[in-house]
């Protein structure tokens, strides 16, 4: 009598997921206030440092922050000198070739600035037909204007500051730029009294990217998922908004 042997199918290999370390080391540059900077005691401080502590508490992990210059951030992560990066690092296709990212925690809005006496309210392409708009040359904002505001007069400047100063002199109708840079100029410079933010520009990822996220090693899948969950929780329960209001008077996500 023939003996029939049934062979069990081979077990499917499971991709290993690293267990997050009990102490998480997070690197930041300490050179971009208010996101990250060095305080009077030469210690890392700023929005991202406070957010990092908040996220670590959610993940029930001990966290330690270290400084690293910008050019060394990604190499240091890959060389396992630390476990994560929180340094206003944009989520770009180029960056994702080397490292992974959490979901974004910052999507910095762009904004239009006009003179303090301006009655401009409609900043759509149709609403700004025939208007002159200053912009820092060669960047995402110029590309955005060139493609969408074809009936406006686009005037590129070497720096955003030069554009705002011309706006103050009445040589422009508006200036577009990152809202944080514009807000800082209006608040801290005497010339900033000339002008006001009249509207945010719609966030278009094709021009302005996918935001800022936590930089992580690609193999650290479990840790990436933990950061994503912690970010979602802080957004949902209002703790992100509370922290945001400490540093900004507008939404950054």
C-alpha positions as CSV (number, residue, x, y, z in Angstrom):
1,X,0.0,0.0,0.0
2,X,1.4,3.3,-1.0
3,X,2.2,5.8,1.7
4,X,1.0,9.3,0.9
5,X,3.0,12.1,2.6
6,X,1.5,15.5,2.8
7,X,4.1,18.2,3.0
8,X,3.3,21.4,4.9
9,X,3.8,24.6,2.9
10,X,6.9,26.5,3.7
11,X,6.5,29.2,6.3
12,X,6.5,32.7,4.8
13,X,9.5,34.6,6.0
14,X,8.6,37.5,8.2
15,X,10.5,40.7,7.7
16,X,12.3,41.5,11.0
17,X,11.3,44.7,12.7
18,X,13.7,46.2,15.2
19,X,12.6,46.8,18.7
20,X,13.0,50.5,19.5
21,X,15.7,51.3,22.1
22,X,14.7,52.1,25.6
23,X,16.6,55.4,25.3
24,X,16.0,57.3,22.1
25,X,18.7,59.6,20.9
26,X,17.4,62.4,18.7
27,X,19.6,64.8,16.7
28,X,18.8,68.4,15.8
29,X,20.9,71.2,14.3
30,X,20.1,73.9,16.8
31,X,20.4,76.6,14.2
32,X,16.8,77.3,13.0
33,X,14.7,79.2,15.6
34,X,12.0,78.8,16.6
35,X,12.1,75.2,15.4
36,X,15.4,74.3,17.0
37,X,18.1,76.5,18.5
38,X,20.7,76.7,21.3
39,X,19.5,78.6,24.4
40,X,21.6,80.7,26.8
41,X,22.9,77.5,28.4
42,X,24.0,76.1,25.0
43,X,21.2,73.5,25.3
44,X,18.9,72.5,22.5
45,X,15.5,74.2,22.7
46,X,12.6,75.2,20.4
47,X,9.4,73.8,19.0
48,X,10.8,70.6,17.7
49,X,12.7,69.8,20.9
50,X,9.5,70.3,23.0
51,X,7.5,68.3,20.4
52,X,10.1,65.5,20.5
53,X,9.7,65.3,24.3
54,X,5.9,65.2,23.9
55,X,6.2,62.4,21.3
56,X,8.6,60.4,23.4
57,X,6.3,60.6,26.4
58,X,3.5,59.2,24.2
59,X,5.8,56.3,23.1
60,X,6.9,55.7,26.7
61,X,10.5,56.1,25.7
62,X,13.3,58.0,27.4
63,X,14.8,60.6,25.0
64,X,18.1,62.4,24.8
65,X,18.8,65.2,22.3
66,X,22.2,65.8,20.7
67,X,23.4,68.6,18.3
68,X,24.7,67.8,14.8
69,X,25.6,70.1,11.9
70,X,23.2,70.0,9.0
71,X,25.6,68.2,6.5
72,X,26.2,65.5,9.1
73,X,22.6,64.7,10.1
74,X,21.8,62.0,7.6
75,X,25.3,60.3,7.7
76,X,25.1,60.3,11.5
77,X,21.7,58.6,11.4
78,X,22.9,56.0,9.0
79,X,26.0,55.4,11.1
80,X,23.8,54.8,14.2
81,X,25.2,57.7,16.1
82,X,21.5,58.5,17.0
83,X,18.1,57.1,16.3
84,X,16.1,60.0,14.8
85,X,16.4,63.5,13.3
86,X,14.1,66.4,14.2
87,X,15.7,69.4,12.5
88,X,13.1,71.0,10.2
89,X,14.0,68.4,7.6
90,X,11.8,68.5,4.5
91,X,10.3,65.2,3.3
92,X,11.7,65.1,-0.3
93,X,12.2,62.4,-2.9
94,X,15.9,63.0,-2.7
95,X,16.0,62.6,1.1
96,X,13.8,59.5,0.9
97,X,16.4,57.7,-1.2
98,X,18.5,57.4,1.9
99,X,16.2,57.5,4.9
100,X,12.6,57.1,6.0
101,X,10.3,59.7,7.5
102,X,7.4,59.8,9.8
103,X,4.2,61.5,8.7
104,X,4.7,65.3,8.6
105,X,4.3,67.4,11.7
106,X,4.9,70.7,9.9
107,X,3.5,71.9,6.7
108,X,4.7,75.5,6.7
109,X,2.1,77.7,4.9
110,X,3.1,80.2,2.3
111,X,1.5,83.7,2.5
112,X,0.9,86.9,0.6
113,X,2.0,90.2,2.2
114,X,0.7,93.6,1.1
115,X,0.9,97.1,2.4
116,X,-0.8,97.9,5.7
117,X,-3.3,100.1,3.8
118,X,-4.1,97.5,1.1
119,X,-7.6,96.3,0.5
120,X,-6.6,93.2,-1.4
121,X,-8.5,90.2,-0.3
122,X,-8.7,87.9,-3.3
123,X,-5.3,86.4,-3.9
124,X,-6.4,83.8,-6.4
125,X,-4.8,84.1,-9.9
126,X,-7.9,85.8,-11.2
127,X,-8.0,88.2,-8.2
128,X,-4.4,89.2,-8.7
129,X,-4.6,89.8,-12.5
130,X,-2.5,92.8,-13.4
131,X,-0.9,93.0,-9.9
132,X,2.8,93.0,-9.3
133,X,4.1,90.3,-7.0
134,X,7.6,90.1,-5.5
135,X,9.2,86.8,-4.8
136,X,12.7,85.4,-3.9
137,X,14.1,84.2,-7.2
138,X,14.9,80.6,-8.2
139,X,12.8,78.8,-5.6
140,X,9.5,77.0,-5.2
141,X,7.5,80.3,-4.8
142,X,8.7,81.7,-8.1
143,X,7.8,78.4,-9.9
144,X,4.4,78.5,-8.3
145,X,3.8,82.1,-9.5
146,X,5.2,81.5,-12.9
147,X,2.9,78.5,-13.5
148,X,-0.3,79.7,-11.9
149,X,-0.2,83.6,-11.9
150,X,0.5,84.1,-15.6
151,X,-1.7,87.3,-15.7
152,X,0.3,88.9,-12.8
153,X,3.6,90.8,-13.1
154,X,6.1,88.5,-11.4
155,X,9.2,90.3,-10.1
156,X,12.0,88.1,-8.8
157,X,14.5,89.4,-6.1
158,X,17.8,88.1,-4.8
159,X,16.3,87.9,-1.3
160,X,12.9,87.9,0.3
161,X,14.0,90.9,2.4
162,X,14.7,93.0,-0.8
163,X,11.2,92.2,-2.1
164,X,9.6,93.3,1.2
165,X,11.6,96.5,1.2
166,X,10.4,97.3,-2.3
167,X,6.8,96.5,-1.1
168,X,7.3,99.0,1.7
169,X,8.4,101.7,-0.9
170,X,5.2,101.1,-2.9
171,X,7.0,99.5,-5.8
172,X,5.0,96.2,-5.5
173,X,1.4,95.2,-4.7
174,X,2.3,92.0,-2.9
175,X,5.1,89.6,-1.8
176,X,4.8,85.9,-1.4
177,X,7.0,83.7,0.8
178,X,7.1,81.2,3.7
179,X,4.8,82.5,6.4
180,X,7.4,82.0,9.2
181,X,10.0,84.2,7.4
182,X,7.4,86.8,6.5
183,X,6.0,86.9,10.0
184,X,9.4,87.2,11.6
185,X,10.3,90.2,9.3
186,X,7.0,92.0,10.1
187,X,7.5,91.5,13.8
188,X,11.2,92.2,14.3
189,X,12.1,94.8,11.7
190,X,11.2,98.4,11.9
191,X,10.3,98.3,8.2
192,X,7.8,95.6,8.9
193,X,5.3,98.1,10.1
194,X,4.7,98.9,6.5
195,X,2.9,95.7,5.7
196,X,0.5,92.9,6.7
197,X,-0.2,89.3,5.8
198,X,-3.4,89.3,3.7
199,X,-3.8,85.6,3.0
200,X,-2.2,82.2,3.0
201,X,-1.5,80.5,-0.3
202,X,-3.0,77.0,-0.8
203,X,-0.5,74.3,0.1
204,X,0.4,72.6,-3.1
205,X,2.7,69.6,-2.5
206,X,3.9,69.8,-6.2
207,X,5.5,73.1,-5.4
208,X,6.0,73.3,-1.6
209,X,6.7,69.7,-0.8
210,X,5.3,67.2,1.7
211,X,6.2,69.0,4.9
212,X,8.7,68.3,7.7
213,X,8.9,64.9,9.4
214,X,11.1,62.9,11.8
215,X,14.0,61.4,9.9
216,X,14.5,57.7,10.6
217,X,16.5,54.7,9.2
218,X,14.5,52.7,6.7
219,X,14.9,49.5,8.6
220,X,13.4,50.9,11.8
221,X,9.8,50.2,10.7
222,X,8.4,49.7,14.2
223,X,9.9,53.0,15.4
224,X,8.5,54.9,12.4
225,X,5.0,53.5,13.2
226,X,5.4,54.5,16.8
227,X,6.2,58.1,15.8
228,X,3.3,58.2,13.3
229,X,0.9,57.0,16.1
230,X,2.3,59.5,18.6
231,X,1.9,62.4,16.0
232,X,-1.7,61.4,15.3
233,X,-2.5,61.3,19.0
234,X,-1.0,64.8,19.8
235,X,-2.9,66.2,16.8
236,X,-6.2,64.6,18.0
237,X,-6.1,65.6,21.6
238,X,-5.1,69.2,21.2
239,X,-1.6,68.9,22.7
240,X,0.0,69.7,19.4
241,X,-2.1,72.9,19.0
242,X,-1.2,74.0,22.5
243,X,2.5,73.6,21.9
244,X,2.1,75.3,18.5
245,X,0.6,78.3,20.1
246,X,3.7,78.7,22.3
247,X,5.8,79.4,19.3
248,X,3.5,80.5,16.5
249,X,0.4,82.7,16.1
250,X,-0.7,80.7,13.1
251,X,-1.2,77.0,12.2
252,X,1.9,75.1,10.9
253,X,0.1,71.9,10.0
